[in-house]
Amino acid sequence: MEKTSLIVSNKVARRDFHISDTYEAGLVLKGTEIKSIRSGHVDIKNSFVRIEKGEAFLYGCDIKPWQTAGDWIQHESKRPRKILLHKKELLKISQLVDQKGFTIPCLKLYWKGSKVKAEIGTGKGKDHADKRHDLKAKTQKREIAKEMARFNRNS
């Protein structure tokens, strides 16, 4: 079993979308991008996947340029990056996205061995009422846990 460690997660995506399915995908990256990711200069807050001509690409992923690289080897910070998925997964995702309202946000980036993997999800956007309902449920859960902890201390 390979060791995995989290690089960055996209908490905004879980807040703004009802995520139905998640997929593990590989990324095609340049050497300077890997070195920049190792130093923690990556942001996936506004990243999403788009399927074009039977291939998946990650847009909006901001990997800052590696500072010690020369101009001739440097990468663009927000260039589209190819995502590697199995053909069946790609077909399933493209069928879901063809339906109205579905999108593919990038949920997190993590190391799997020496490779960078992306967890992407398919989901529909939440409206304002759904977000309020989730916040209310989270607050109630936190209060229940606090009361249980207080009750267990007094026993």
C-alpha positions in Angstrom: 0.0 0.0 0.0 1.4 3.3 -1.0 1.8 6.2 1.4 -0.5 9.2 0.7 -0.2 12.7 2.1 -2.4 15.7 1.5 -1.0 18.7 -0.4 -4.0 21.0 -0.5 -7.8 20.6 -0.2 -10.7 22.7 -1.6 -13.1 23.3 1.2 -15.1 25.8 -0.9 -16.1 23.0 -3.3 -17.7 20.9 -0.6 -19.5 24.0 0.7 -20.8 25.1 -2.8 -21.6 21.7 -4.4 -23.5 18.5 -3.6 -20.8 16.1 -4.5 -22.2 12.8 -5.7 -19.2 10.8 -7.0 -15.4 11.2 -6.5 -12.6 10.0 -8.7 -8.8 9.7 -8.3 -7.0 11.1 -11.3 -3.4 11.6 -12.3 -2.0 14.9 -13.4 0.5 15.6 -16.2 2.9 18.1 -14.7 6.3 19.6 -15.6 9.3 19.3 -13.3 9.2 22.9 -12.1 5.5 22.4 -11.2 6.4 19.4 -9.0 9.2 21.4 -7.3 6.7 24.3 -6.7 4.1 21.9 -5.3 6.7 20.3 -2.9 7.4 23.8 -1.5 3.6 24.3 -1.0 2.9 27.0 -3.7 -0.3 25.7 -5.1 -4.0 26.9 -4.9 -7.0 24.9 -6.1 -9.8 27.1 -4.7 -11.3 28.0 -8.2 -10.2 24.8 -10.0 -12.5 22.7 -12.1 -12.3 20.0 -14.8 -13.5 20.4 -18.3 -13.8 17.6 -20.9 -12.7 18.5 -24.4 -12.4 16.1 -27.3 -12.4 13.0 -25.1 -9.7 14.3 -22.7 -10.0 15.9 -19.3 -8.2 19.2 -18.4 -7.9 20.9 -15.0 -8.5 24.7 -15.2 -7.9 27.3 -12.5 -5.3 25.4 -10.6 -2.7 28.0 -9.6 0.8 26.5 -9.2 3.2 29.4 -8.6 6.4 29.5 -10.7 9.4 27.9 -9.1 11.6 30.8 -8.1 15.1 29.4 -8.9 14.2 28.1 -12.4 15.4 30.0 -15.5 13.0 31.7 -17.9 13.4 29.1 -20.6 12.3 26.2 -18.3 9.6 28.1 -16.3 5.9 27.0 -16.4 2.8 29.2 -16.6 1.0 29.4 -13.3 -2.6 28.9 -14.4 -2.2 26.8 -17.6 -4.7 24.0 -18.3 -3.3 20.7 -17.1 -4.2 17.3 -18.5 -6.0 14.9 -16.2 -5.5 11.1 -16.5 -8.6 9.0 -16.0 -9.8 5.6 -17.1 -11.9 5.6 -20.3 -15.0 4.3 -18.5 -14.7 7.0 -15.8 -14.2 9.7 -18.4 -17.4 8.5 -20.3 -19.4 8.4 -17.1 -18.3 11.9 -16.0 -19.0 13.4 -19.5 -22.5 11.9 -19.5 -23.2 13.5 -16.0 -21.8 16.9 -17.1 -24.0 16.9 -20.2 -27.0 17.0 -17.7 -28.0 20.5 -16.6 -26.2 21.9 -13.6 -23.5 19.3 -13.1 -19.9 20.4 -12.7 -16.5 18.8 -11.9 -14.6 20.6 -9.1 -11.2 19.6 -8.0 -11.5 18.6 -4.3 -7.9 17.9 -3.2 -4.4 17.3 -4.4 -2.3 14.7 -2.6 0.9 12.6 -3.0 0.5 8.9 -3.7 4.0 7.6 -3.6 6.0 10.0 -5.7 3.1 11.0 -7.9 0.7 13.9 -7.5 -3.0 12.8 -7.6 -6.1 14.9 -7.8 -9.5 13.9 -6.3 -12.2 15.3 -8.5 -15.9 15.1 -7.9 -19.1 15.4 -9.9 -21.8 17.5 -8.3 -24.6 20.1 -8.6 -24.3 23.6 -7.2 -26.1 24.4 -3.9 -28.4 27.3 -3.6 -28.3 29.7 -0.6 -31.0 27.8 1.4 -29.0 24.5 1.1 -25.9 26.3 2.4 -27.8 27.7 5.4 -29.3 24.3 6.1 -25.8 22.7 6.1 -24.4 25.4 8.4 -27.4 24.9 10.8 -26.8 21.2 10.9 -23.1 21.7 11.5 -23.8 24.1 14.4 -26.3 21.6 16.0 -23.8 18.8 15.7 -21.1 20.9 17.3 -23.4 21.9 20.2 -24.4 18.3 20.8 -20.8 17.2 20.9 -20.0 20.0 23.4 -22.9 19.0 25.6 -21.9 15.3 25.5 -18.3 16.3 26.5 -19.6 18.4 29.4 -21.9 15.6 30.5 -19.0 13.0 30.4 -16.8 15.3 32.5 -19.4 15.6 35.2 -20.1 11.9 35.4 
